[in-house]
Amino acid sequence: MAKFFVAGEYLDSESKQTTEVRNPATGEVVDTVPKGTVNDIRKAIDVAAGALKKWSQMAPSKRGAALLAAGRLILEQEKELATLLTKEQGKPFRESILEIRRFVHTLDHYGGMAKSLRTAAVVLDHGRHGLVLRKPLGVCGAIVPWNFPVSLMGNKLGPALLAGNTVVVKPAGTTPLTDIRCCDLIDKAIQAAGGPKGVLNLVTGPGSVVGEELLVNTTVRKIGFTGATDTGRRVMQSAAKDFKHVTLELGGSDPMIVCEDAEIDRAVSAASVGRFFNCGQACLAVKRLYLADKIADVFIEKLVEKVKKLRIGNGLDRETIMGPLHTAEQRKEVEEQVEDAVKRGGKLLLGAERPKGGAYDKGFYLLPTLVADVDPESRMIKEEVFGPALPIVRVKDLEDGIRQANSSIFGLGSSVWTRNINKAMLAAEEIEAGYTWINSAQIIYDELPFGGVKQSGIGKEHGEEAIEHYTESKSVVIATETQSEAVGGE
């Protein structure tokens, strides 16, 4: 049985109760984890608070070195970790390897930033200098989702730990196992660098108990959350009670607009990968495809043929391209969204069926699905489709595509395919999203800030901006010689 990770040790819950973690591909139990209580999470918060002073006073270079060392420890076990991730999440092994490496890349990025952190200074007037200090917030809570449990945890741990904060992680109930192992390895690197026990802790359990305590406990000064928009709204409401800092990376319904002058084959490949990677269970997945009328028929024909070739199966099979959905409920939700689109006049081109026979009957599989000429009022357009189903809409031109793309309540990612630089810049300026790719698949870079607009979230992860969200500034005025004093007001 897996256990909590608190103060550098594996612990059981005081409840003595456990929760099963099941493989979405087979339904088999992978392991069990403790069902945490309020007292369990409070203990972890107190431990993190106790470790804060020593960790925050360590030189940033030493904190950065710990992150770099942690990355090396994780890479040494990447195959074992990727296998565990595939078992609990369902994604293909090759995608699990990519996620583990993505996690390490993020740790490396922030570890490498350690020596470039600077205090701002300015000459105010004769004999007076100003400093802007950036101080860690304190104990931070990281609430992590199930679709990319490791890499999305890294988005929070990298900047939080480098800035000198201590962290308590609440993993998703269905995917805690790899996160536990990774936290253990990071903690080993922290202690080897001279850091105290308790810098990084993890407690499993229900969101209504463990997650809720992170939200209401006044010792916790920041919540980094990735998940559904409705849950993000609840996080924001709770955090407001004692003015916690929040970073919310929420839902998305990312549009992909393909202009008539696009490189069709590249765009088709990007649409296929962008929609069906991780079985479509990604915030940044292509979720609405807008095709210029003149190229729509050719594009659709090529896309159908490409998607037909996707090999569906257990993620542990190295030939698998797309695994199962994560839960039965998630599959049912996607099926109902597709059914609504077809009832409203959408043309089913492919999929919308559960593969049958053998191992398929034990997992939450759904064939990759394409629906053309989808009504703008359908659920597939209005809602986030978190699974392997793609609605296709024909548009007159780029301006029409931008207008329809912006009709969504979401604004996380977006992509545009065109060879015309003027069209590309128009799209970059006009699409309401936190991220826009031009002629590129949806690849996230640690060097660039990432976060949504509208109901896709608040704050930024990645980039230098993430450090700012895990620190607070303090202004200091230093008088270097005696002079007459004047009191000013603001």
C-alpha positions as CSV (number, residue, x, y, z in Angstrom):
1,M,0.0,0.0,0.0
2,A,1.2,3.5,-0.9
3,K,1.4,6.1,1.9
4,F,1.4,9.8,2.6
5,F,4.7,11.6,2.3
6,V,5.2,14.0,5.2
7,A,8.4,15.3,6.8
8,G,10.5,13.0,4.7
9,E,8.6,9.9,5.9
10,Y,5.9,7.6,4.6
11,L,2.9,7.7,6.9
12,D,-0.6,6.1,7.2
13,S,-3.7,8.1,7.8
14,E,-5.2,8.3,11.3
15,S,-8.4,7.1,9.7
16,K,-6.8,3.7,8.8
17,Q,-9.0,3.8,5.7
18,T,-7.8,3.5,2.1
19,T,-8.9,4.2,-1.4
20,E,-8.2,2.0,-4.5
21,V,-6.3,3.3,-7.5
22,R,-7.5,1.4,-10.6
23,N,-6.0,1.0,-14.1
24,P,-8.4,2.7,-16.6
25,A,-7.4,0.1,-19.3
26,T,-8.3,-3.0,-17.3
27,G,-10.2,-2.0,-14.2
28,E,-7.6,-3.8,-12.1
29,V,-6.4,-2.4,-8.7
30,V,-2.9,-0.9,-9.1
31,D,-2.5,0.0,-5.4
32,T,-4.3,1.6,-2.5
33,V,-3.6,5.0,-0.8
34,P,-4.6,6.4,2.6
35,K,-7.9,8.3,3.0
36,G,-6.6,11.4,4.6
37,T,-8.4,13.3,7.4
38,V,-8.4,16.9,8.5
39,N,-5.8,16.1,11.1
40,D,-3.6,14.4,8.5
41,I,-3.5,17.5,6.3
42,R,-3.1,19.9,9.2
43,K,-0.1,17.9,10.3
44,A,1.5,18.3,6.9
45,I,0.8,22.0,6.8
46,D,2.4,22.4,10.3
47,V,5.4,20.5,9.1
48,A,5.7,22.7,6.1
49,A,5.5,25.8,8.2
50,G,8.2,24.5,10.5
51,A,10.6,23.9,7.6
52,L,9.9,27.4,6.0
53,K,12.5,29.5,7.8
54,K,15.5,27.3,7.1
55,W,14.5,26.6,3.5
56,S,13.7,30.2,2.7
57,Q,17.0,31.4,4.2
58,M,19.1,29.0,2.1
59,A,20.9,30.6,-0.9
60,P,18.8,30.5,-4.1
61,S,21.7,28.8,-5.7
62,K,21.4,25.9,-3.2
63,R,17.7,25.6,-3.7
64,G,18.3,25.6,-7.5
65,A,20.9,22.9,-7.1
66,A,18.4,20.7,-5.3
67,L,15.9,21.0,-8.1
68,L,18.6,20.1,-10.7
69,A,19.7,17.1,-8.6
70,A,16.1,16.0,-8.2
71,G,15.7,16.0,-12.0
72,R,18.7,13.6,-12.3
73,L,17.2,11.2,-9.7
74,I,13.9,11.2,-11.5
75,L,15.5,10.5,-14.9
76,E,17.4,7.5,-13.4
77,Q,14.0,6.0,-12.7
78,E,12.0,7.3,-15.7
79,K,11.0,3.9,-17.1
80,E,9.7,2.7,-13.7
81,L,7.9,6.0,-13.1
82,A,6.4,6.0,-16.6
83,T,5.1,2.5,-16.2
84,L,3.4,3.4,-12.9
85,L,1.9,6.5,-14.5
86,T,0.5,4.5,-17.4
87,K,-1.1,2.0,-15.0
88,E,-2.8,4.7,-12.9
89,Q,-3.7,7.2,-15.6
90,G,-4.2,5.1,-18.7
91,K,-2.1,7.0,-21.2
92,P,0.3,5.2,-23.5
93,F,3.8,4.5,-22.2
94,R,5.4,6.7,-24.7
95,E,3.3,9.6,-23.5
96,S,4.2,8.8,-19.9
97,I,7.9,9.0,-20.7
98,L,7.3,12.4,-22.3
99,E,5.5,13.6,-19.2
100,I,8.2,12.5,-16.9
101,R,10.8,14.2,-19.0
102,R,8.5,17.3,-19.2
103,F,8.5,17.3,-15.4
104,V,12.3,17.1,-15.2
105,H,12.6,19.9,-17.8
106,T,10.5,22.2,-15.6
107,L,12.7,21.4,-12.5
108,D,15.8,22.0,-14.6
109,H,14.4,25.3,-15.9
110,Y,13.7,26.7,-12.5
111,G,16.9,25.2,-11.0
112,G,18.8,27.0,-13.8
113,M,17.2,30.3,-12.9
114,A,18.5,30.3,-9.4
115,K,21.6,32.5,-10.0
116,S,19.7,35.0,-12.1
117,L,17.3,36.0,-9.4
118,R,18.0,39.6,-8.6
119,T,16.8,42.4,-6.3
120,A,15.7,45.5,-8.1
121,A,17.5,48.7,-7.0
122,V,16.9,52.4,-8.0
123,V,18.4,55.8,-7.0
124,L,15.4,57.7,-5.7
125,D,17.1,61.0,-5.1
126,H,20.4,62.3,-3.6
127,G,21.3,60.2,-0.7
128,R,18.4,57.8,-1.0
129,H,18.2,54.4,-2.7
130,G,15.3,52.1,-3.1
131,L,15.2,48.3,-3.1
132,V,12.4,46.0,-4.1
133,L,12.8,42.7,-2.3
134,R,11.0,39.6,-3.3
135,K,10.1,37.3,-0.4
136,P,8.5,33.8,-0.5
137,L,4.8,33.7,0.4
138,G,5.2,30.8,2.9
139,V,3.3,27.5,2.9
140,C,1.8,26.9,-0.5
141,G,-0.8,24.3,-1.5
142,A,-0.6,22.5,-4.8
143,I,-3.9,20.9,-6.0
144,V,-3.1,18.6,-8.9
145,P,-5.4,17.0,-11.6
146,W,-5.4,13.5,-13.0
147,N,-4.8,14.1,-16.7
148,F,-1.1,15.2,-16.4
149,P,-0.5,14.5,-12.7
150,V,3.3,14.7,-12.8
151,S,4.0,17.5,-15.2
152,L,1.3,19.8,-13.8
153,M,2.6,19.2,-10.3
154,G,6.0,20.3,-11.6
155,N,4.5,23.6,-12.9
156,K,3.8,24.4,-9.2
157,L,6.7,22.9,-7.5
158,G,9.4,24.4,-9.7
159,P,8.7,28.1,-9.0
160,A,7.4,27.6,-5.5
161,L,10.4,25.8,-4.2
162,L,13.0,27.9,-6.0
163,A,11.4,31.0,-4.5
164,G,11.8,29.6,-1.0
165,N,8.3,28.4,-0.2
166,T,7.4,25.1,1.3
167,V,4.6,23.0,-0.3
168,V,1.9,20.6,0.5
169,V,0.6,18.6,-2.5
170,K,-3.0,17.3,-2.8
171,P,-2.9,14.9,-5.8
172,A,-5.9,13.7,-7.7
173,G,-7.5,10.7,-6.0
174,T,-7.2,8.5,-9.0
175,T,-3.6,9.3,-9.9
176,P,-1.6,9.8,-6.7
177,L,1.1,7.1,-7.1
178,T,3.6,8.6,-9.4
179,D,3.3,12.0,-7.6
180,I,4.2,10.3,-4.3
181,R,7.3,8.7,-5.8
182,C,8.4,11.9,-7.4
183,C,7.9,13.9,-4.2
184,D,10.1,11.4,-2.3
185,L,12.9,11.8,-4.9
186,I,12.7,15.6,-4.8
187,D,12.8,15.5,-1.0
188,K,15.9,13.4,-1.1
189,A,17.6,16.0,-3.3
190,I,16.5,18.8,-0.9
191,Q,17.9,17.1,2.1
192,A,21.1,16.2,0.3
193,A,21.5,19.9,-0.5
194,G,21.2,20.8,3.2
195,G,17.5,21.6,3.3
196,P,15.3,20.5,6.2
197,K,12.7,17.8,6.3
198,G,9.2,18.9,5.5
199,V,9.9,21.3,2.6
200,L,7.7,19.1,0.3
201,N,4.8,17.0,1.6
202,L,1.9,15.1,0.0
203,V,-1.4,14.0,1.5
204,T,-3.9,11.9,-0.3
205,G,-7.6,11.9,0.4
206,P,-11.0,13.4,-0.7
207,G,-11.0,16.9,-2.1
208,S,-13.8,17.8,0.3
209,V,-11.5,17.0,3.2
210,V,-7.9,17.4,2.2
211,G,-8.3,20.0,-0.5
212,E,-10.8,21.9,1.6
213,E,-8.4,22.2,4.5
214,L,-5.7,23.6,2.2
215,L,-8.2,26.2,1.1
216,V,-9.4,27.3,4.5
217,N,-6.3,26.8,6.7
218,T,-4.9,30.3,7.4
219,T,-1.3,29.0,7.5
220,V,-1.5,28.3,3.7
221,R,-0.8,31.5,1.8
222,K,-1.1,30.4,-1.8
223,I,-3.0,27.8,-3.8
224,G,-1.9,26.6,-7.2
225,F,-4.8,24.8,-8.8
226,T,-5.3,23.0,-12.1
227,G,-8.7,21.6,-12.9
228,A,-12.3,22.2,-13.9
229,T,-13.6,25.8,-14.1
230,D,-16.4,25.1,-11.6
231,T,-14.0,23.8,-9.1
232,G,-11.7,26.7,-9.7
233,R,-14.5,29.1,-8.9
234,R,-14.9,27.3,-5.6
235,V,-11.2,27.6,-4.9
236,M,-11.3,31.3,-5.6
237,Q,-14.3,31.8,-3.3
238,S,-12.6,30.0,-0.4
239,A,-9.3,31.7,-0.9
240,A,-10.9,35.1,-0.8
241,K,-11.9,34.6,2.9
242,D,-8.3,35.3,4.1
243,F,-6.9,36.8,0.8
244,K,-4.8,33.8,-0.3
245,H,-2.9,34.1,-3.4
246,V,-4.2,31.9,-6.2
247,T,-3.1,30.6,-9.6
248,L,-5.9,28.9,-11.4
249,E,-5.3,27.0,-14.6
250,L,-8.8,25.9,-15.6
251,G,-10.8,24.5,-18.5
252,G,-10.3,25.3,-22.2
253,S,-12.0,24.8,-25.5
254,D,-9.1,25.6,-27.7
255,P,-9.9,26.6,-31.3
256,M,-7.7,25.6,-34.3
257,I,-8.2,27.8,-37.3
258,V,-6.9,26.6,-40.7
259,C,-6.8,29.2,-43.5
260,E,-7.0,28.4,-47.2
261,D,-3.3,29.1,-47.6
262,A,-2.1,26.7,-44.9
263,E,0.2,23.8,-45.3
264,I,-2.5,21.2,-45.2
265,D,-0.6,18.0,-44.4
266,R,1.2,19.7,-41.5
267,A,-2.0,21.1,-40.2
268,V,-3.8,17.7,-40.5
269,S,-1.1,16.1,-38.4
270,A,-1.3,18.8,-35.8
271,A,-5.0,18.5,-35.6
272,S,-4.8,14.7,-35.1
273,V,-2.0,14.9,-32.4
274,G,-3.5,18.0,-30.8
275,R,-6.9,16.3,-30.4
276,F,-6.1,12.7,-29.6
277,F,-2.9,13.0,-27.5
278,N,-3.7,11.6,-24.0
279,C,-7.0,10.5,-25.4
280,G,-8.0,14.1,-25.8
281,Q,-7.8,14.7,-22.0
282,A,-5.7,17.8,-22.1
283,C,-6.6,21.4,-21.3
284,L,-4.6,22.5,-24.4
285,A,-6.0,19.9,-26.7
286,V,-7.5,21.1,-30.0
287,K,-11.2,21.1,-29.1
288,R,-12.8,23.1,-32.0
289,L,-11.6,22.9,-35.6
290,Y,-12.5,25.8,-37.9
291,L,-11.7,25.2,-41.6
292,A,-11.8,27.7,-44.4
293,D,-14.5,26.6,-46.9
294,K,-12.0,26.3,-49.8
295,I,-9.9,23.7,-48.2
296,A,-12.4,22.0,-45.8
297,D,-13.3,19.0,-48.0
298,V,-9.6,18.1,-48.7
299,F,-8.6,18.7,-45.1
300,I,-11.5,16.5,-43.7
301,E,-10.7,13.7,-46.1
302,K,-7.0,13.7,-45.0
303,L,-7.9,13.9,-41.3
304,V,-10.3,11.0,-41.4
305,E,-7.7,8.8,-43.1
306,K,-5.1,9.8,-40.5
307,V,-7.3,9.3,-37.5
308,K,-8.4,5.8,-38.7
309,K,-4.8,4.7,-38.3
310,L,-4.6,5.4,-34.6
311,R,-4.0,2.2,-32.7
312,I,-6.3,2.0,-29.6
313,G,-5.3,-0.1,-26.6
314,N,-3.7,-0.6,-23.3
315,G,-1.0,2.0,-22.7
316,L,1.5,-0.7,-21.6
317,D,1.4,-2.1,-25.1
318,R,4.2,-0.2,-26.8
319,E,2.3,-0.1,-30.1
320,T,-0.7,1.8,-28.6
321,I,-1.2,5.3,-29.9
322,M,-4.3,6.2,-27.8
323,G,-5.3,4.7,-24.5
324,P,-8.7,4.7,-22.7
325,L,-10.4,7.6,-21.1
326,H,-9.6,7.9,-17.4
327,T,-13.1,7.0,-16.0
328,A,-16.4,5.6,-17.1
329,E,-18.0,8.9,-16.2
330,Q,-15.7,10.8,-18.4
331,R,-16.4,8.5,-21.4
332,K,-20.2,8.9,-20.8
333,E,-19.9,12.7,-20.8
334,V,-18.1,12.7,-24.1
335,E,-20.6,10.3,-25.7
336,E,-23.5,12.6,-24.6
337,Q,-21.8,15.6,-26.1
338,V,-21.3,13.9,-29.4
339,E,-24.9,12.6,-29.4
340,D,-26.1,16.2,-28.9
341,A,-24.0,17.5,-31.8
342,V,-25.4,14.8,-34.1
343,K,-29.0,15.5,-33.1
344,R,-28.5,19.1,-34.0
345,G,-27.4,18.2,-37.5
346,G,-23.7,17.4,-37.2
347,K,-22.4,14.8,-39.6
348,L,-20.7,11.8,-37.8
349,L,-17.6,11.0,-39.9
350,L,-15.9,8.6,-37.6
351,G,-16.0,6.9,-34.2
352,A,-18.5,7.5,-31.4
353,E,-18.4,3.8,-30.6
354,R,-16.9,1.7,-27.9
355,P,-14.5,-0.9,-29.3
356,K,-15.6,-4.4,-28.2
357,G,-14.1,-7.7,-27.3
358,G,-11.2,-8.9,-25.2
359,A,-9.4,-6.3,-23.1
360,Y,-11.6,-3.5,-24.6
361,D,-14.6,-4.7,-22.5
362,K,-12.7,-4.1,-19.3
363,G,-11.5,-0.5,-19.9
364,F,-13.0,2.9,-20.7
365,Y,-12.3,2.9,-24.4
366,L,-13.9,5.1,-27.0
367,L,-13.0,5.2,-30.7
368,P,-11.6,8.6,-31.9
369,T,-14.5,10.6,-33.1
370,L,-14.9,13.3,-35.8
371,V,-18.2,15.3,-36.3
372,A,-18.5,17.8,-39.2
373,D,-20.7,20.8,-39.7
374,V,-21.4,21.1,-36.0
375,D,-24.0,23.6,-34.8
376,P,-22.5,26.6,-32.9
377,E,-25.1,26.0,-30.1
378,S,-24.2,22.3,-29.6
379,R,-22.5,21.1,-26.4
380,M,-19.4,20.2,-28.4
381,I,-18.9,23.9,-29.1
382,K,-20.3,25.5,-26.0
383,E,-18.6,23.1,-23.5
384,E,-15.2,21.7,-23.0
385,V,-14.9,18.2,-24.7
386,F,-12.4,16.4,-22.5
387,G,-12.0,13.3,-24.6
388,P,-11.3,11.9,-28.1
389,A,-14.0,13.8,-30.1
390,L,-13.5,16.7,-32.4
391,P,-16.2,19.1,-33.8
392,I,-15.4,20.6,-37.2
393,V,-16.9,23.8,-38.4
394,R,-16.6,25.5,-41.8
395,V,-15.8,29.3,-41.9
396,K,-15.7,31.9,-44.6
397,D,-12.3,33.3,-43.8
398,L,-10.0,34.1,-40.9
399,E,-12.1,36.9,-39.6
400,D,-15.1,34.5,-39.4
401,G,-12.9,31.9,-37.7
402,I,-11.7,34.4,-35.1
403,R,-15.2,35.6,-34.4
404,Q,-16.5,32.0,-33.8
405,A,-13.3,31.1,-31.8
406,N,-14.0,34.1,-29.5
407,S,-17.6,33.1,-28.9
408,S,-16.5,30.7,-26.1
409,I,-16.4,31.4,-22.4
410,F,-13.0,29.8,-22.4
411,G,-9.7,31.3,-23.5
412,L,-6.8,29.0,-22.7
413,G,-4.9,28.1,-25.9
414,S,-5.5,28.5,-29.7
415,S,-3.7,27.9,-32.9
416,V,-3.8,29.3,-36.5
417,W,-2.4,27.9,-39.7
418,T,-1.5,30.3,-42.5
419,R,1.5,31.3,-44.6
420,N,0.5,34.9,-44.6
421,I,2.3,36.9,-41.9
422,N,-0.4,39.6,-41.8
423,K,-3.0,36.9,-41.1
424,A,-0.8,35.4,-38.4
425,M,-0.3,38.7,-36.6
426,L,-4.1,39.5,-36.8
427,A,-4.9,36.2,-35.2
428,A,-2.2,36.6,-32.5
429,E,-3.7,40.0,-31.6
430,E,-7.4,39.2,-31.9
431,I,-7.9,35.7,-30.6
432,E,-8.9,35.8,-26.9
433,A,-6.6,33.2,-25.4
434,G,-3.6,33.1,-23.2
435,Y,-1.5,31.2,-25.7
436,T,-1.6,31.2,-29.5
437,W,0.5,28.9,-31.8
438,I,1.1,29.9,-35.4
439,N,1.8,26.9,-37.7
440,S,2.8,24.9,-34.7
441,A,1.4,22.0,-32.6
442,Q,0.5,22.8,-29.0
443,I,3.9,22.6,-27.3
444,I,4.4,24.4,-23.9
445,Y,7.7,26.1,-23.2
446,D,9.0,26.8,-19.7
447,E,10.5,30.0,-21.0
448,L,7.0,31.5,-21.8
449,P,4.2,32.3,-19.4
450,F,1.2,30.1,-19.6
451,G,-2.3,30.9,-18.3
452,G,-5.8,31.5,-19.6
453,V,-8.2,34.5,-19.9
454,K,-11.9,34.7,-19.4
455,Q,-13.1,31.5,-17.6
456,S,-9.9,29.6,-18.3
457,G,-8.1,30.9,-15.2
458,I,-6.1,33.6,-13.4
459,G,-2.3,34.0,-13.1
460,K,0.6,32.4,-15.0
461,E,2.6,29.3,-14.8
462,H,6.0,28.8,-16.5
463,G,8.3,31.7,-17.3
464,E,9.7,34.3,-14.9
465,E,6.1,35.3,-14.3
466,A,5.6,32.1,-12.3
467,I,8.2,33.2,-9.8
468,E,6.3,36.4,-9.2
469,H,3.2,34.4,-8.4
470,Y,5.1,32.6,-5.6
471,T,6.6,35.7,-4.0
472,E,5.5,39.1,-2.7
473,S,7.4,42.3,-3.1
474,K,8.6,44.7,-0.4
475,S,9.9,48.2,-1.0
476,V,12.8,49.4,1.1
477,V,14.2,53.0,1.2
478,I,17.8,53.5,2.4
479,A,19.0,56.9,3.4
480,T,22.8,57.1,3.1
481,E,23.3,60.6,4.5
482,T,21.5,63.0,6.9
483,Q,19.1,65.4,5.3
484,S,15.9,67.2,6.2
485,E,12.9,64.9,6.3
486,A,9.6,65.5,4.6
487,V,6.6,63.3,5.2
488,G,4.7,62.4,2.0
489,G,1.3,60.8,1.6
490,E,0.0,58.3,-1.0
